[in-house]
Amino acid sequence: MLQTFSRRRVRALAGFTLIEMVVVLVILAALAGLVIPQIAMLGRSSDMAASAKTQADLASNLQLFFVLQKRYPQGLDSLVDGAGAIYASDTTDATTQTRGLPYAGADGTRMQDQIAVTTLDSTTSAQWYRSFTRSGFDYIFNHSTTAANSNNSGVTRFPTTGNFSSSGTITVAEVTGTALLAKLVPQGLASTDGTAAGRIERVVALGIGPGNAAVSKTITNAPTYPGADGRYYGRYIAFFKIYASGERATLVGVGDSYGRTPDYTQQQFNESLPDGGRQG
């Protein structure tokens, strides 16, 4: 009896056999293959969910600022650089750029390709100019192409002194791309003759940068898109409709610097879930 007990004890202390160890490793490897993609999807889902929430919060805060101050905040980013061009990527490869708007874009549609520089003049385009300035935009910030961090590159005040009422000229980014306009104003922009040339409504884009007057009033800071590391401009962008009648500009939406609006961001979030069509 004692001998039998000893043999059983020896076998119990012997541990796993080589075959058993191999089987366990195979099972662990299979589980890892299932879990790791889910973790990647979880990261994308959390980023898209956070971005959608931030866009909605910023839109609400901009409107709250307008209610409290009877104007939209001064000091937004123009998305135009010091040379008067769109603050575009310095490369044609999203992985190597060091400044500018992201070269990548929503479904291949880059923000920098959806906007164009436009000049509002107090004489030749007086009503457009009035529509913009009477909304509270006394000054904006142009981007520096030499700044080390693209998220903080809106540092050149425009106009440098005073406000737009004394400068007479404004250079801003106008939304001209049909893909982005369809997201922001699905009903279309009003036109006298049904053509772009006859439009009596236009949309301009302004970045919600750290120098804007809403910071410390209705928002605590100017947020960036999750993961934006300063190699590209990762702040959120507000879109305002201006009018040929000269009436005050109105906010039509807030998106991120990739050109993703809340509906698109929500769609991406839904598709990144395990049962969605797009994973990772």
N, C-alpha and C positions, 0 to 999 in steps of 0.2 A: 504493500500500500504506500509506504514511504517513497519507494523508488518511482512508482507511477506518478505521485504528486510532484516529485522533483523534475521529472521529464516534462510535465505540463508547464511547470514554472519556467524551465529553460526555453521552451517554445514561446511562451508569453513574452519573455525578455528579448527574444531574437529580433523583434521589429518587423518591418516590411521586407518582403523579398524584392529583388530587382524588377521583376515583372509588375508587382504591385506599384512600385515607385513610378515606373514608366506609365502605367495606366493613370495614376494620379496626375502626373505632369501633363498628359494629353488632355485630361478633363479640365485642368486649370488653364491650359492654352486656349481651349475651346471657349471657356467662359470669358477669358480676356478678350477674345475676338468679338464676343457679343457685347461686352460692357464698354470697351473703349469707344466705339462709334457712338454709343448712347451718350457718353460724357461729352464728346465733341458736339453732338446735337444740343445737349443741355447748355453748353457755352453759347452757341449761336442763339438759342431760344432766349436765354437771359439777356443777351445784348440787344436783340430786337425788341423784347418786351420793355427793357429800360429805355430804349430810344423812343418807342411809341409813347410811353408815359411822359418822357421829357418834352417831346414835341407838343403834346396836349397841354402840359403845365406851362410851357413858355407862351403858347398862344393865349392862355387864360391870363397869365401875368402881364403880357403886353396890353391886353384889353383893360385889365385892372389899372395899369399905369395910366392909360388914356382916360379912364373914368376919374381917377384921383387928380391927375395933373392937367386934364383937358388937352392932352397932346400925347404923341408917341415919344419914346425916349430919344434924346440927342445922343450922338456919339456911337451910333451903330457902324459896322464895317461896310465899306462901299463895295468890296469884292473887286475893286479896281486898283492896280498898282500905281506907283509914283510916275510911271511913264505914260499913264492913261490907257493901259491895256487891261483886259481881264486878268485877274490874279490866277493864272493858269499854272499847271504843273510844269516843272523845268525839264521833264523827260517824257518819253512816250512809253514808259514802263512803270507801272504802279509800284513795283518792288524796289525801284532805285531812285524815286523822286525824293527831293530834299526840301521842296517848298511848293506852295500853290495849292489850288483845289485838288482833290483826289483825282488821279488820272483814271482810276476805275470808276464805274458808275452803276446806277440801277439798271439791271437788264442790259448792260452795255451802253446805256445812254449817260454820258458824262455831264456833270453839271456845267463844266467849263464850255461845253458845246451847246448848252441850252440857253446861255445868256450872251449878251453882246453889249458893248459900251454904247451908251447913249448920252447926249448932252442936252440938258434942259436949260433954256436961255430965257432970261426975263424980258427979252424983246421979241425974238422970232418964235418962241414957243411959250409965250407968257402964261397961258392958262394951265398948261402942263406944269410949268414951273410953280405957279401959285398952288396948284393941287398938292404938290409935294411939300412945299415949304410951310403952308398954313397948317399942316398936320403936326408940326412941332420939330421937324428935322432942321434945327438951326445949323448943325454941323455933323459931319461924318468923319470916319478915319479911312485913309487910303493905306494900302499894304506896302510894306518894305520888302523888296526882293533880296535884301542882304540879312534880314533877321534870322537868327539861329533857330528860332522856334516859330513855325508857321502859325501856331495857335495864338501867338502874341505879336503878330506882325502888323496888325492894324494900329500903327503908331503915329502916322502923319495926319495931323488935324487939317481938315479941309472944310471951309476956308481956314487959313492959318490964324486969322484974327477976325473978330466980329462974327457975323452970321451970314447966311445965304441972302438975306434981304439986301445986304450991302455989296455982295460979290457979283450977283447977276448971272452966274453960270454954275451949273451943277453937272458933274460927270458921275453917272451911276450905271449899274448893271441892269439892263432890261431883259426880262424873260422873253425870248423869241422862239425857242424850241417848241414845236407842236406837242411833243411827248410830255413835257413838263406842264405846259399850259393846259393840256387835257386833264391832268391830275388836279391842278389848282382851280381852274374855272371850267368844269365840264360842260357848263351851259354855253361856253364861248364868250369872247369879248365883243361888246357892242360895236357895231360899225355902221357908218352911214350908207355904205354901198355894198356891204358884204365882203369887202376885201381888207387885207391887212393895212393897206395904205389909207383906208377910210376909217380906221378904228377911232372910236371916241373913248376907249378904255385901253389902258396898258398896264402891265405888271412889272414892278421893279423888285429887285432882290437886295436885301441888306443882311449882313452877318451879325449875329448877336454876340459881339465881342466883349472883352473885359472892360472896355472904356465906356460902355453905354450907361446912360443915366438911370436905368432901372435897377442896376446893381445896388444893393443895400436898401432899396426902396420896396420893390415888389419881388425881386429875386435876390438870393444870397450871393450868387456868382454866375458867371457865364459858362455853362457846362460844355463839355466836348463829348463827341461820340465815344462810346466805350472802346478803349484800345487806341485812341488817337494819340500818337507819341510825339507829335510836333514835326514830323516829316511832311505832313500835309495839313491843310487847314481843316480841322475837324470840328469846328463849332457849328451850331445850328443856324439856319437861315430863315429869316422872316420875309414873306412876300406881301407886297402892298399893291393894291390897284389904285391907279391915278386916273384922273378924268380930264377930258378936253374942256369940260365946263368950268373947271377951276375948283370944283368942290373938294372937300378934304379927302385925302387918301384913306382907304380902308384896308384892314388886314384881311387877307384871303387865305392865309395858311402859314404853317411853319414846317419846314423839312430839315433834313440833315444835309451835309455838304456833298453827299453822294447823289443828291437829287431824289431821295426817298421821302415821300410824304406819309402822314400817319396811316392812310389806308394801305399803301404799299408795304409799310413796315409791319402792320398787323398781318397782312397776307404772308409776308416772309416768316413771321413768328409762327403762324399756324402751320405753314409748310415744313418748318424745321422740327416739328414734333414727330415722335416716332411713327405715327400713322399717316404722316403727311407725304406729299409727292416729292418734296425736296428735302434732302437730309444732309446736314453738315453745312 
